[in-house]
Amino acid sequence: MSVIQRIRDKGAWIIFAIIALALIAFILQDGVGRGGSAFSNTTVIGKVNGEKIDRADFEQKLTMAERMYAAQGAQREQLIGSIWNQEVERIVMDQEFEKLGLQVGPKELADLMFGDNSPLRQEFTDPKTGVFNADEARKAFAQLKKSKNAEQIRQVNEAYVEPTIQGALRSKYQGLLQGAVYIPKWLVAKQQADNNAIANISYVYVPYASVSDSTAKVTDDEINAYVKKNSRQFTKDEETRSITYVAFNAAPSSEDSLNVYNQVASLKNEFAATADAQVFVTKTASEMPYYDSYFSKARMQQSNKDTLVKIPVGTVYGPYLDGNNFVLAKMVSTKQWPDSAKVRHILIGTMNPQTQQVTREDSVAKKLADSIETAVRGGADFNALVAKYSDDGGSKEKGGVYEFFPQGQMVVPFNDFAFDKPVGSKGVVKTDFGYHYIEVLAQKNVNPVYKIAYVAKPIMASNETVSAANTAAAQFAAAAKGKKEFEAAALKGNLALIPGNEIKQNDFTVNGLGQSRSLVRWVYEHKAGDVSEPMEVGDRYIVAIISAVNKAGLMSSAEARPFAEGLIRNEKKAKQIIESKFKGNSLENYAASSGSQVMKADSIAFSAPFIPNIGSEPKVIGASFNKAFAGKASEPIAGVTGVFAIKIDNSGARANAGGEEAIRQNLIQSGRMAVYRSLEALRKSADVKDNRSKFY
């Protein structure tokens, strides 16, 4: 149940005017708002244009994100990066808002919080009418203010108010930028002419591939010169490092796998003979805990479920392989159950499901639940009892009713009462959440269900396997004290030298290794040429050497070579081709001297920079609409894939040209996209000090 819902259930009354005037003040006061001291800490995780990002505050936001995205399987390292980016973005934008004098006043905030697009809609919408109850939302905020509960105020501030303020400020900021987007008539006319322009050309083409790479070798000096000339393309915002590593396999061997199989097989007779499958599963420390309820075949996830459902009661099947486990399966019992059920209930809670804190003594809850059962059987109004006593926010507004839900959706005691008892059954059931008074209202579609116990053991590497890999890695590390020794030891041991490139200081993984934060830390704590001690990464032992330290700024020749070498080589080839193969001043001359042919390309479009059967050639397309080459051969053009010379045979525009409004809208949209890209420009220009690597 959310904080807002808990406050709502308690109820309070206060007039709207007081809320509207006090909303900003109470949220941002008492050290729980922006820049407050509630989370002050001398530890700073980073700075943005001089403004600190406090680690304690960062951790709170990270914890909230982990709870929010736990069900989606979000990894902690992903969330660290996400929260960091959010904080940098927030500070950069707040500083821009302040420079521009953008604000959200009390009345405006109240309108946003309690208006048609309120962020509180989900919590305060009547499920029966679908209408948002703004008055209830205002009352809840008044109650929160009155309670002076700093922790709840902080939670509401972070979950609802701050995002609303930020969203409003961003809308204003983007509105200012979008208001500057102006599309003059001449630009629309020019774009329309460009879109409709077509030409027929003749051309001569000599591909770069016709020249051997060996005749156009590229030196480091040439790469450095190219990088300086094209500095924007080859500038890095942060340092990266590269390693070379060798890996020693510590994964389970075939012998380890056989040993686990035999271990599981040795339990089969005892498992079959035991009267209490649950005790046996617990005693053997099975990887698959005992589930003391039933599954329909449709709900079973196992690939061999067709076989499992045919096991006779009391019989054990296996061992069989399921993922990384060898498994024994025992059919404990079978029943006929509906596949869905409808119930209504009243929960007398004993703990808060979010904080896990005790909210009511067990004996008190049991006594109240029994009293409710007695009252219902005596004719008391069920809906009134739900409204007064139930602690289940998920069903309280629906009279305690859960419409048809499938098997397994509820906790086991609740689930079993709903599916095992006949329609009309009533009773009190205890779960981890408290005591439920439940009535079974309806059931659908009866099918067989199965209670199966599993004894599962993972296939794990033996101590001998792990020790052998560790020893081999240690011996390698002892022999490899430098680059030459590292490479020689790898050659001697017939070990692959595996590159790990572009490693950033805050990375949690190295390409090819998966989760390897400890290795990344080591890489940034040592210098180029250092060799690591063996590190356990997954099911391997790794020994690495730092092969390069690539500082922020212009790339080194080694870094830039993969990107620049081909471009420079093509420049050299273009020069060779032009000097040796393009003789004369006509296409016929060029074709004769280059040993090629004069070819045709019809209806090429200025708006699509492609030559049929060749590919993207922007320079060639541009020349094809240069009037200087109408009926006359161009100079040789160094293109993307080779050298061209062209002649315009004729040019014109597509018939039925039009679409001025569509062109205008496209230009406006392009301008709006530039508005959104402005944030990235602000981030790049910000002075960001990132200390995350010291903490994570």
N, C-alpha and C positions, 0 to 999 in steps of 0.2 A: 504494500500500500504506500503511495507516495506521501511526502510531507504535506502537500496541499490537501490530499484526501483526508489525512488524519486531522488536519486543522478544520476542514469542512465538517467532519462528523461531530466535532465538539460544538460548532455553531457560535455565532456572535452577531451583534448588530451595531452598526455605526453608519452614519449618513455618508453619502458619496462625497460631499464637499470636503469632509475631513480627510478621507482617503486620498482624494486627488491632490490636495495641498501637501499632505504629509508623505506621500509615496516615495519621492526621491529622498527626502530627509531620512526617513527611518531605514531605508535600504542601505544608504551610504554612510550612516553614522555608526558610532560605537566600534569603529575599526574593522568592520566587515565589508566595506565597499572597496572600490578601486583605491589602491595606495594606502589602505588601512594598515594598522599595526597588529591585527589579530594573528597574522602568520609571520611576524617579523623574525628574521633569522640572519645571522651574519654570513651564512653560506650562500654564495651567489652562483647560479648555474649559467648565467650569461648576461650580456648587456646589449641593448639595442639603442644606438645613438645616445649612450650614456645612461639610459634607464635600465635598472636592474631587473632581472628575472630571478625571483627568490626560489630556492630549492623547495622549501616547505610548501609554498603555494603551488609550485609545479607538481609536486608529489600528490597533493590533494586532487588536482585536476586529472592526473594520470590514474589515480585510484578510481575516480568517478568514471573515467572512460573505460577502465578495465571492467567495472561492473556493468556498464551500459552495453559493451560489445562482447561480453563473455560468451553469450549464446551463439554469436556469429564466429567464434573461434579466432578472434583477433589476437595476434601475438603482441606481447609486451613491447618488444623492440619496435614494432610498427607503430604502436600507440605513442611511444616516446618521440619518434620523429614527427608524428601528426600533431601532438600537443606542442612540441617545440615550434613547428611552423605556424600554428595558430597563435602562439604567444608573440612571435616575431611580427606576424601580420597585424595582430591587435595593437601592439605598441606603435608600429609604423603608421597605422591608420589613425590611431588616437592623436598622434603628434600632428598629422595632417589636419584632422578635424579642429584641433586647437588653433593651428595657424589660420585656418579659414573662419574661425568663430562659429563653427557648427555646434549646435546644442539640441538636446531634447528636453523641453520644459516639463513641469509637473502635470499640466493639463494634457499635453500631447502624450506623455507616457501613460497617463490614466486611460486615455482614449485607445491607445495601442493595447494595453493590458486587458481592458474590459470591453473592447469594441468587437466588431464583426470578425476580425481576423486575430482574435486573442490567442496567445500561446497556451492559454488555460482551457481551451475549448474541450479537450478530451476529458479533463477532470470534472468540468462543470456543465456538461451537456446532459439533459434529462434523457435517459435511454428510452423512455416511453414516447416522448414527443419529438426528440431530436433537436430540441431548442436549447441554445446556450443560455445558462442562467447567470447573467453578469452580476446580479445582486448577491448571489451566493458567493461568487468569487471575491467580491469586495468585502463581504463579511469575513471570509477566511483570511484575507490580508489584514483586516482590522484585528482579528484574533491573534494573528502572528505578531503584530506590532505590540499588542497588549501583553503578550506572553514574555517578551524580551528574551526569548530563547535564541542566543547568538548563533548556535549551530544550525538551527532550522532556518534562521534568517539568511545565513550564509548559503545554505543549500538552495533555497528559493532564489536568492540573488543570482547564483551561478547557473541554475537550471532554466530560469525563466526571464528574470529582469535584465541581466547583463546582455544576453543574446538579443533581446528585444531592442535595447538601447543601441547596441552595435548595428543591428539591422536597419534601424531608422537612420542612423548617422550615415551608413553606407549608401542608403537610397538617396539621401540628400547629396552626398558627394558625387555619386554617379550621375545624378540629375544635373549637377553643375557641369560636369564634363560632357554629358550628352547634349546639353544645351548649346555647347560650342560647336557641335557637328553641323556644318553648313554645306549644302550641295548646290553649287551654282549651275545655271542652265548650260553654260559652256562645257562644264565637266560632263554632264549627262550626254550632251551632243557628241563630245569627243569619245566617250566610252561607247556610245552607240555606233559611231563610225568605225571604231576599232573592232567592235564585236562583229560587224557585218562585212569587214574588208576581207576579200579573197584574192588569190593570185594564182596564175599558172606559171611555172618556172621550168627552165632547163638547167641542169647542173652537172658538174663533174665532181666525183667523190673519191678520195683516196683514204681508206681507213687507217688508223694508227696501228691496228693489228697487223698490217702488211709490213711493218718495220720491226725488226728483231729488238727485244728489250736489251740485249747485250750491247747494242749500239747507242743506248741512251741511259747509261748508268747515272745514278743520282748520289751525290756526295752529301755529307753532313753539313758542309758549309752552304750548299745550295738549299738544303732544307731550312737551315737557320735564316737565310736571306728571304726565303719565301714566307716563313712564319712572321718575320718582322714586317714584311710588305702587307700581309693579310692578318694583322695582329688581332682584330676582333674575332676572327674565325678560330684562332689558335690560342686564346687566352682562357685560363682556368681560374675559377673563383676560389678554389681551395686546394690545398696540398693533397696529393695522392702518393701511395707507395705501391711497389710491386715486389712480389716474392717469387721464388722458385722453391717447390717443395717435393719431397718424396714421401710416399705413404707405405706403411706396413700394416697389412690386414690383420685385424684382431677379431674379425667376425667369426661366428661359430663354424667349426669345421664339420665335415661329414661325420666324423667320429663323435663330435659333441652332439650333433643331431640324433644319432643313433642312441646315445646314452640317455637323452631325454625321452625318446620313444620308449626305451626299455623301462625307464623309471615309471612312466605313466602306465604302461602295460602291466607292470607288477601290482598296480593298485586295483585292477579290474575285478578280480574275484571278491576282494574285500568290499569294494564299492557295491557290488551286486548283492552281497550278503547283508550289508548293514540295514538296520531298520530305520535309521534316522539319517536321511541323505543330507540334510542341512548341517548336522554336526560333522559329518564326514567331509563335506566340501570345505567347511571352515577349518577343520583340523589339518587338511592337506594344503592349506594356503593357496587355493585355486585362484588363477588369474581371472576367472569368471565367477563373481560372487553369487551366492545362492539367491534366487529370486522367488520369494515365497508366494507366488501367484501363477496365473495361467496366461499363455500366449495362444492366440489363434495362429493358424498357418500363415495367414496374410501378414501378420505382424512380425513374424520371425525373419531375421536378417540373414541367417546362415544360408550359404549357397547349396548345402545338402539338406535343406529342410524337408524335401520330399521323402528322404530316407528317415530323418529323425522322427517324423510324425507316425511312422509305421512301427516304431520300437514298441514291443509289448510292455505293459506295465510291470515294473520290477526288473526289467532287463537292461543290461549295459551294452552300449554300442561303442566300438572304437578299439584302440586309439585311431584318430584321424587327424589330418592336418587342417587347421583353421587359422589362416593368417600366419602368425609366427608362433602358434601354440600347437602342441599335441593335446588332444582332447578326448575324454571319455564322457559319454552322455547317457544318463539314466532316466527312463520314463518313470516319474513318481506317481502321477495319476492323470486321468483325463476326465473332462466334463463336457456338458453342453451349455454354452453361454450365448447371450445375445451379443451382437457386434457393436451395439450402441445403447445408451441408456439416458433417460431423463430423470433428474431428481430435483428436489428442493431441500435446502438445509439451512441451519443456523450454526455459525461457528462461534464458540466461546474460546477465544484465543488464549494461549499461555505464553506465546513469544512473538516478538516482532520478526517477520520473515526476512526483513532487510538487514536489521542489525543483530539478529539472533539473541536479543536481550529478552529476559523474562518479563512479561507484562502482567501475569496473574499466576498466583499459586495454583498448582495442579488440583489440590483438594477443593479449592474455591471454585475453579472452573468446572470440575466434575459435579459439584453440588448444584451449580447454576444450570448446567446442561440437563441434569435429572429433573430439576424443577420445571424447565421449559418443556420437557417431554410430558410431564404430568399435566401441565397447563394445556398443551395441544390436545392431548387425549381427553381433556375435560371440556374441549370446545372453544378454547381461546383463539383469537384471530391470529393466524400464522403471519400474515403480512405485518401486522403491528409488532409482533415479537421480533421479526427480522429487523424491522426499522429500529427497534429499541436496543436489541442485544447483539446482533451479528457483527463480527469483526472481519468478515470477508467482503472487502470492497468490490471484488469482482462480480458478486452476485447480489449485493445488498439492494441496489436500485432495481433489481428484477424480481423482487419478492423472494430472494434466495434460490431462484431457479437456475439450474444449468441445463440448457437444452441438450438434445442428443449429442453425447460425446463418446468417442471411441474407447475401447479397452486400453488401459495403460496410461491414459492421460492424467489421471489422478494418482495420489499416493496410494500404496497398496491397501490399507484398511478401508479407505473410502471407496476405492475401485471395487474391491471384493464385495462390499455390501451392496453397491449399485448393480453389480452383474450377477452375483450369486444368490441374492435374495429375490423372491418373486415380487411382481408389481403389487404395490399396496403395503409393502413392508415398511416399518418405522422403527427407529432405534437410535441409540447413542453410540458413536464410534470414536475411539481415541486415535489421533495421528500426532505427528511431530508438531503440528500447528496448534493443537488443543483438542477440544471435544466438539464433535459435530452431532447435532440432532438431524437425522436424514430420513427423508421419505422417498421411496422409489415410486415415481409417477408413471413411467412407461419404459418399454424395452422393444428392440427390433432385431429381427434376423438371427435366429438361433443357429449356431455352428459349433463344431467340436473345438475345444481348447485343451492345451497341454501344459502340464507342469513338468519341466525337465530340469534335472540337476546336472551341472557340468563340473568335471575336474579337469582343469587346464593348466599346463605347465609351459612356460615360454622356452623356446630354443635359445639357449644362452651359451656364450663362449665359456669354455672351462678355464680354470686358473692356468692350466698348462698352455692353452692357446694364447691367452692374453699375455702370459709371461714371455712366451717365445717372441711375440711381436714387439713387446716392450724391450726385450734384450737386443733384438736385431736393430731397433731404432736407436738405442743407446750406443751400440757399437758403431753405427753409422755416424752419429753425432760426434763421437770421440775422434773419428778419423777425419771428419770434414770440418776443418778449422778455417777454411777460406774458400773462395770461389773455385779455384783449380782443384783443391782437395775434394770439395763437394761434388763437382762434376766427375772426378776420377772415381770416387767411391760409388757414385750412382752407376757409372759404366761397369765397374767391377761387379756390383751386385745385380746387374741387369734390371735396374730400377728406372722407371719413367720419370723424367724431369717435368713436373707439372707447373705451368705458370699460374700465378694469382695476381691479376693486374687491377689497377685503378681502385686500390683499397683506400677508403676515406677513414678519417679518424673516428667517426661515430658509427661506422658500419658494424653490424652484428654478424655478418656473414662474409665469407671469401668464396668467390666463384668456384664451384665444384666441391665445396666442403660443407655447405649448409651452415648451421649455427656454430660460430667459431669466434665469439667475442674475445676470449682469452688470447687467441692468436693475434687478433687485431690490436689488442692492447700491447702485446709484446712487440709487434712490428713498429709501433709508435714510441716505444720506450728504448729502442735500439737504433743503431746506425747502419748505413749501407755496408754490406759485406758480413754482417754478424750472422752467426748460425745459431738456431734455437736448440734448446734441449728438446727431447721428445715430448710432444703434447698429444693428449688423447682428444680426438675430435670424432664424435660418433663411434663407429666401430673400427677406427683406424688410429694408428700412432703416426704423427706428422713430424718431420724434421724440415725446417724451412731456412732459407737464406734470403736476406733482404737484397734484392737485385737492383732496386732503384728507389731513390727518393725524389719525387717530382714536385718541386715547390709550386705554390700558387703563382699565377702570372703567365707569361709566355711559355709555351711548351718547349721542352728540349727537343733536339733533333730526333732522339730515340723515341720520345713520346709521339711526336708529330709524324714520323715516317709512315706509319700505317695509313694516315689520312692524306699526307702531302705527296708521298713518293709517286703515286700514279699520276697525279696532276702535273707534277714537274716533268716526269718522263714524257707525258703527252706534249708538253710545251716543246721539249727537245725534239721529239719526233715531228711535230708540226714544222719546226724550223728546217729539219732535214728534208721533209717532203716538199715544202715550198721552194727551197733552194735547188733541189735536184729534179723535181718532177713537174713543176708548173712553169713551163716555158711558153713565151708568146703573149698574146693579148686577147685571145678568143677562146671560147669553150672547146672548139675543135683543136686549137693548138694545145690546150691543157690536156685534152683527152689523148692526143697523139704522144705528147711527151711523158705522160704518166702511165701509158698503157691501159687506160680505162676507156669508158664510153660516155657519151653525152646522154643523160637520162632525163625523164620528165616527171614532174610532180604537179598534178592538177588540183585546183580548188583547195589549196592550202589556206588555212585561216590564220589571221593575225592573232586571234584570241586563243589559239591552240598551237603551242610551239613544237609541233611534231612533223617530221618528215616520214612519209609512209615507208615501212620496211626498214627504217633506220632507228628512229627514236626521237627523243627530245633534243632539239637543236635550236635554242633561243636566238643565238647570233645569226644563224642562217635564215630563220623566219623573219627577223628584223630586217635583214638585207633584202629580203624578197618583197618588201614594201617600201624600199628606198627608190624614189623616182630616178635617181642617178643611174640605176642599173636596168632601166627599161630599154630593152633591145640591145643592151651592151653588157659584156662580161664584167663581173666584179673582180676585184683583187682577190687572191686566195684568202679564205676565212678559216681560222683555226677553231673548229667546233668542238663539241663534246666527244665525239667518237672518231673524228678524222678531219681532214682538210677538204673544204668545199670551194668551188667557184660557181656563181649562179648568174643567170640572166632572166629578167622578167619578160615573159612572152606577152602576157596581158594581165590586167588587174581590174578590179571593180568591186561591187558590193552585192550581197545576196538580195534576191528579189523579195518583195513584201517586207522590207525592213521596217521595224517599229519597236514597240515595247519600251517607250521612254519611262513609263511609271515603274515597270519592273526593274529597269536599270537604276532608277533613282533609289528604289527601296534596297537594292543590293549595295549601292554605295553608302546609304545610310547605315545598313547593317555592318558594313566593313568599318565605318566610323565608330559604331558602338562596340565592336570587338576590340578596337584600339583602346577604348575606355577601360575595358576589363583587363587589358594587358598593362595598363598603367600601374597596377598594383605590383607586378613583377619588376617594373622599372624602379618603383619606390624601394622595394626590397634590395635590389642590386645596389642602389645608391646609399643604402643605410650602412652605418658602421656597426657591424655585428660581431660581438665577442662571444664565442661558443665554447663553454667549459663543460659540456655534457660528458665528454670522455673521462672526466675526473670522477664522475659519480656513477656511470652506467657502463 
